[in-house]
């Protein structure tokens, strides 16, 4: 049995979770509110608060994003190096540059 790679983890994410990673890749170190605003603009509809934060927590658990306390109420999110690499490898795959 082969070990699970970061690319495997990203391949198994939902489209919403990959969109969260893409939003962070555009502008790293964002608050949940700024991510929610960015995705609301993309989807053209309101993003449910619990959907957003449950998915952010899952991405933290997968080791794809870092979460740090910005102040008493606000957390800040950023991509891990593993997520950046996995997204780059996925992009290469989509372009047909890898086997």
Backbone bond lengths (Angstrom), bond angles and torsions (degrees), N, CA, C in turn:
res aa  C-N    CA-C-N  psi(-1)  N-CA   C-N-CA  omega(-1)  CA-C   N-CA-C  phi
1 X - - - 1.454 - - 1.527 108.22 -
2 X 1.333 116.99 136.56 1.455 120.45 -179.01 1.525 110.49 -89.83
3 X 1.305 114.21 155.58 1.466 120.07 179.51 1.524 109.55 -74.31
4 X 1.310 116.78 147.58 1.458 121.99 177.10 1.525 109.00 -73.98
5 X 1.323 116.00 131.49 1.462 120.74 178.65 1.521 109.44 -102.11
6 X 1.328 115.29 169.09 1.462 120.20 176.99 1.527 110.79 -62.24
7 X 1.336 116.56 -34.12 1.464 120.26 178.02 1.518 109.55 -64.69
8 X 1.343 117.41 -41.40 1.463 120.88 177.03 1.524 110.96 -59.63
9 X 1.319 116.06 -41.59 1.465 120.18 -179.99 1.523 109.79 -63.76
10 X 1.327 117.38 -46.57 1.466 120.89 -179.51 1.530 110.13 -64.00
11 X 1.320 117.55 -38.62 1.469 121.09 179.25 1.530 110.86 -62.05
12 X 1.321 117.90 -29.46 1.456 121.85 -178.89 1.518 114.93 -88.57
13 X 1.317 117.52 -0.26 1.464 120.63 -179.82 1.522 111.24 -76.43
14 X 1.310 115.53 160.09 1.464 120.48 172.51 1.529 108.56 -75.03
15 X 1.313 115.74 163.15 1.468 120.40 176.99 1.528 110.25 -60.40
16 X 1.328 117.06 -38.74 1.463 120.65 179.13 1.530 110.48 -62.18
17 X 1.322 117.38 -42.37 1.459 120.84 179.32 1.529 110.84 -65.53
18 X 1.326 117.08 -40.98 1.470 119.17 177.08 1.527 110.34 -65.50
19 X 1.334 117.48 -35.36 1.464 120.05 176.64 1.529 110.96 -65.08
20 X 1.322 117.22 -36.30 1.468 120.10 174.54 1.525 110.65 -61.34
21 X 1.332 116.77 -44.52 1.463 120.15 178.08 1.523 110.44 -62.21
22 X 1.330 116.91 -42.29 1.470 120.51 179.30 1.526 111.29 -63.41
23 X 1.319 117.02 -39.49 1.465 120.51 178.20 1.524 110.29 -62.82
24 X 1.322 116.43 -40.19 1.467 119.53 177.80 1.525 111.32 -70.59
25 X 1.309 117.24 -31.48 1.467 120.13 178.99 1.526 111.12 -67.49
26 X 1.344 116.97 -30.65 1.468 121.08 178.59 1.525 110.87 -69.45
27 X 1.322 116.20 -46.99 1.458 122.40 -177.91 1.519 107.11 -140.92
28 X 1.308 116.36 99.45 1.455 120.93 -176.48 1.525 110.58 -71.44
29 X 1.334 114.88 160.35 1.469 122.43 176.91 1.528 110.35 63.85
30 X 1.329 115.17 67.76 1.463 121.42 -179.43 1.520 110.88 -116.71
31 X 1.305 114.71 155.53 1.464 120.43 172.97 1.529 108.60 -82.47
32 X 1.318 115.97 163.34 1.460 120.16 175.70 1.516 111.43 -59.18
33 X 1.328 117.18 -39.29 1.465 121.18 -179.70 1.526 111.44 -63.38
34 X 1.327 117.78 -41.35 1.464 119.04 179.58 1.530 110.87 -68.64
35 X 1.337 117.29 -35.53 1.464 120.23 175.35 1.530 110.74 -64.94
36 X 1.322 115.37 -41.79 1.460 120.77 179.20 1.529 110.22 -61.28
37 X 1.318 117.76 -42.63 1.459 122.70 178.87 1.527 110.69 -64.39
38 X 1.324 116.66 -45.09 1.463 121.61 179.68 1.527 110.61 -60.38
39 X 1.340 117.12 -46.16 1.457 120.52 -178.84 1.530 112.00 -70.94
40 X 1.325 117.10 -33.99 1.466 120.44 175.91 1.526 109.44 -60.65
41 X 1.311 117.29 -42.00 1.462 121.38 177.79 1.528 110.47 -63.04
42 X 1.323 117.19 -44.67 1.465 121.57 -178.63 1.529 111.51 -65.69
43 X 1.329 116.83 -48.50 1.464 121.46 -176.54 1.531 113.19 -79.28
44 X 1.318 116.96 -20.18 1.452 119.99 -178.97 1.516 113.53 73.57
45 X 1.318 116.18 21.86 1.467 120.88 178.49 1.524 109.22 -154.17
46 X 1.309 114.93 161.73 1.469 120.87 -179.42 1.534 109.92 -65.78
47 X 1.312 115.70 141.05 1.462 122.30 177.54 1.522 107.71 -99.61
48 X 1.316 115.84 124.75 1.454 122.27 179.45 1.526 110.21 -62.97
49 X 1.324 115.64 130.67 1.466 123.12 -177.99 1.534 111.61 -53.86
50 X 1.327 117.40 -49.37 1.464 119.72 -176.53 1.523 110.91 -68.22
51 X 1.332 118.18 -35.96 1.471 120.82 176.91 1.517 110.24 -60.03
52 X 1.312 116.68 -45.45 1.464 121.63 -179.43 1.517 110.82 -60.19
53 X 1.325 116.83 -55.20 1.462 119.71 -172.46 1.525 113.16 -72.93
54 X 1.319 118.68 -30.11 1.469 120.58 174.38 1.525 110.07 -65.11
55 X 1.312 116.48 -40.90 1.458 119.93 179.14 1.523 111.97 -71.48
56 X 1.320 117.98 -38.19 1.466 120.04 175.17 1.531 110.22 -60.72
57 X 1.332 116.80 -44.25 1.468 120.29 179.30 1.526 111.38 -62.91
58 X 1.321 117.42 -36.94 1.462 120.37 178.30 1.531 110.60 -66.62
59 X 1.327 116.75 -39.71 1.463 120.17 177.86 1.529 111.33 -66.37
60 X 1.316 116.74 -34.96 1.473 120.55 173.73 1.521 109.34 -62.91
61 X 1.331 117.32 -45.21 1.467 122.16 -179.46 1.529 111.64 -62.18
62 X 1.329 117.02 -33.33 1.470 121.37 177.74 1.529 111.95 -77.80
63 X 1.328 117.65 -6.79 1.463 120.80 -179.08 1.518 113.57 77.42
64 X 1.327 116.64 21.97 1.462 120.38 -178.24 1.522 113.59 -97.03
65 X 1.318 117.11 -22.57 1.463 120.16 174.82 1.522 109.47 -134.94
66 X 1.309 113.99 151.86 1.462 121.69 173.82 1.513 108.21 -98.69
67 X 1.311 115.61 145.03 1.460 122.20 177.45 1.519 106.90 -124.99
68 X 1.315 115.73 127.57 1.465 118.88 176.77 1.520 109.06 -135.13
69 X 1.310 115.08 150.19 1.458 122.11 179.77 1.514 108.20 -75.31
70 X 1.325 116.25 122.08 1.465 121.61 177.80 1.522 110.05 -87.94
71 X 1.325 116.23 -44.66 1.457 122.84 174.72 1.524 107.13 -154.23
72 X 1.307 118.09 -165.81 1.452 121.54 -175.60 1.518 115.26 -60.25
73 X 1.324 117.46 -25.04 1.463 120.95 -176.23 1.523 114.04 -120.84
74 X 1.299 117.71 -16.33 1.455 121.23 -170.14 1.518 111.88 -114.80
75 X 1.327 115.17 132.40 1.455 121.44 172.09 1.517 108.78 -104.71
76 X 1.309 114.92 156.05 1.448 121.77 177.59 1.525 107.58 -119.42
77 X 1.324 116.56 140.48 1.457 122.34 -176.92 1.518 109.82 -120.83
78 X 1.323 115.75 143.47 1.461 121.16 176.58 1.526 109.04 -148.18
79 X 1.324 115.78 155.96 1.458 120.70 178.05 1.515 110.63 -72.35
80 X 1.314 116.56 146.95 1.454 121.09 169.96 1.528 107.76 -85.55
81 X 1.314 116.13 165.30 1.466 120.42 176.06 1.527 110.03 -60.89
82 X 1.322 117.19 -35.85 1.466 121.19 179.03 1.525 110.85 -61.82
83 X 1.323 117.80 -41.35 1.465 121.14 179.45 1.516 110.85 -67.09
84 X 1.310 117.01 -42.33 1.466 120.88 178.97 1.518 110.65 -59.85
85 X 1.314 116.51 -46.81 1.468 120.98 178.75 1.521 111.27 -63.27
86 X 1.325 116.94 -44.76 1.465 120.76 -179.25 1.528 111.23 -63.17
87 X 1.321 117.88 -39.99 1.466 120.71 177.81 1.528 111.09 -66.39
88 X 1.318 117.28 -40.29 1.464 120.73 177.51 1.523 110.72 -62.95
89 X 1.334 117.15 -41.78 1.457 121.10 179.20 1.526 110.84 -67.92
90 X 1.319 117.21 -37.29 1.467 120.37 176.98 1.525 110.21 -65.51
91 X 1.330 117.17 -42.58 1.467 120.56 177.78 1.528 111.24 -59.73
92 X 1.341 116.37 -42.06 1.467 120.69 178.01 1.532 110.20 -63.21
93 X 1.316 116.79 -40.12 1.466 121.13 178.16 1.533 110.54 -63.14
94 X 1.347 116.61 -45.25 1.455 121.23 179.91 1.526 110.21 -60.86
95 X 1.319 117.22 -38.40 1.479 121.95 179.05 1.522 111.93 -75.71
96 X 1.343 117.39 -6.74 1.462 121.50 -179.97 1.507 113.76 80.28
97 X 1.330 116.02 22.76 1.467 120.03 -177.30 1.518 113.67 -90.86
98 X 1.335 117.76 -3.00 1.457 120.39 178.49 1.519 108.54 -130.46
99 X 1.309 114.08 158.77 1.475 119.54 179.72 1.507 111.28 -81.12
